[in-house]
Amino acid sequence: MFLCSLCRWKPPEPPKMKFDPKNPGAKNSEGKVRNKKQTEEVAFKWKNLMQSNALDASPYVIEDGKILWTVMDGMKGYKVLDFCLKQEEMVEMEWDNQKYHPGVPYMKP
């Protein structure tokens, strides 16, 4: 567990996840892990939504249920993180070796 020594803030425990830990990919409405085509559809939808908000990020589907996002301007990384965590399909996001979950607050540096 991480404890911030500057502000004595202790992050809340992440919510209990409703997926099989042996297969943590994003699941579709039937409870199955999204295949590559379904994952590409989600990535395309999210990219269009981000572009309509002047956020330029490029998605790359790296495996079933997982999308790698890249941004040219690192200052917009938290905007991508905020956007993704608000999406209903999101299960978990990892950035700089730290995992983020929807509904769990985090501190921006």
C-alpha positions in Angstrom: 0.0 0.0 0.0 1.2 3.5 -0.9 1.3 6.2 1.7 2.1 9.7 0.6 4.6 11.2 3.1 3.9 14.8 2.1 0.2 14.9 2.7 -0.5 11.7 4.7 -3.1 10.8 2.1 -3.9 7.1 1.9 -5.6 6.0 -1.3 -8.8 4.0 -1.0 -8.7 0.3 -1.7 -9.7 -0.5 -5.3 -13.1 -1.9 -5.7 -13.5 -5.7 -5.9 -13.3 -6.5 -9.6 -15.9 -8.6 -11.2 -13.7 -10.6 -13.6 -11.6 -13.7 -13.6 -8.0 -12.8 -12.4 -6.6 -15.3 -14.8 -8.2 -13.5 -17.7 -8.5 -9.8 -16.8 -9.4 -8.4 -20.3 -12.3 -6.1 -20.8 -15.6 -8.0 -21.1 -18.5 -7.5 -23.4 -22.2 -7.4 -22.4 -22.3 -11.2 -22.4 -19.5 -11.4 -19.8 -16.9 -12.7 -22.4 -13.6 -11.1 -23.1 -13.8 -8.8 -26.2 -12.2 -10.2 -29.2 -9.8 -8.1 -31.3 -12.5 -6.8 -33.7 -14.8 -5.7 -30.7 -11.7 -4.1 -29.0 -11.0 -2.2 -32.3 -14.6 -1.0 -32.4 -14.3 0.4 -28.8 -10.9 2.0 -29.6 -12.3 3.7 -32.7 -15.4 5.0 -30.8 -13.2 6.4 -28.0 -10.8 8.0 -30.4 -13.6 9.8 -32.2 -15.0 11.0 -28.8 -11.6 12.2 -27.8 -11.1 14.0 -31.1 -14.4 15.8 -30.7 -13.0 17.2 -27.4 -9.8 18.3 -29.1 -7.8 15.5 -27.6 -5.5 13.8 -30.0 -4.6 10.2 -28.9 -3.8 7.2 -31.1 -5.1 3.7 -30.1 -3.3 0.5 -30.9 -5.1 -2.8 -30.1 -2.3 -5.0 -28.6 -4.4 -8.0 -27.7 -8.0 -9.1 -27.1 -9.5 -6.6 -24.6 -6.4 -4.3 -24.4 -5.7 -1.0 -26.0 -2.4 0.9 -26.0 -2.9 4.7 -26.2 -0.2 7.2 -27.3 -0.3 11.0 -27.2 2.2 13.3 -28.8 1.9 15.9 -25.9 2.6 14.2 -22.6 0.8 17.0 -20.8 -2.5 15.5 -22.1 -1.9 12.1 -20.5 -4.1 12.8 -17.6 -6.9 13.9 -19.9 -6.7 10.6 -21.7 -6.7 8.8 -18.3 -9.7 10.8 -17.1 -11.6 10.1 -20.3 -10.9 6.4 -20.3 -11.8 5.9 -16.6 -15.3 7.5 -17.3 -16.1 4.9 -20.0 -18.4 2.1 -19.1 -16.3 -0.5 -20.9 -13.2 0.3 -18.9 -12.0 -2.3 -16.3 -8.5 -1.1 -15.6 -5.9 1.3 -16.9 -2.1 1.2 -16.4 0.1 4.3 -16.8 3.7 4.5 -15.6 3.4 1.1 -13.9 0.5 2.4 -11.8 -3.0 0.8 -12.2 -6.1 2.9 -12.2 -9.7 1.7 -11.8 -13.0 3.4 -12.6 -14.6 5.1 -9.6 -11.4 5.2 -7.6 -10.0 8.7 -7.1 -6.3 9.4 -7.7 -4.0 12.3 -7.1 -2.5 14.2 -10.0 1.1 15.3 -9.6 
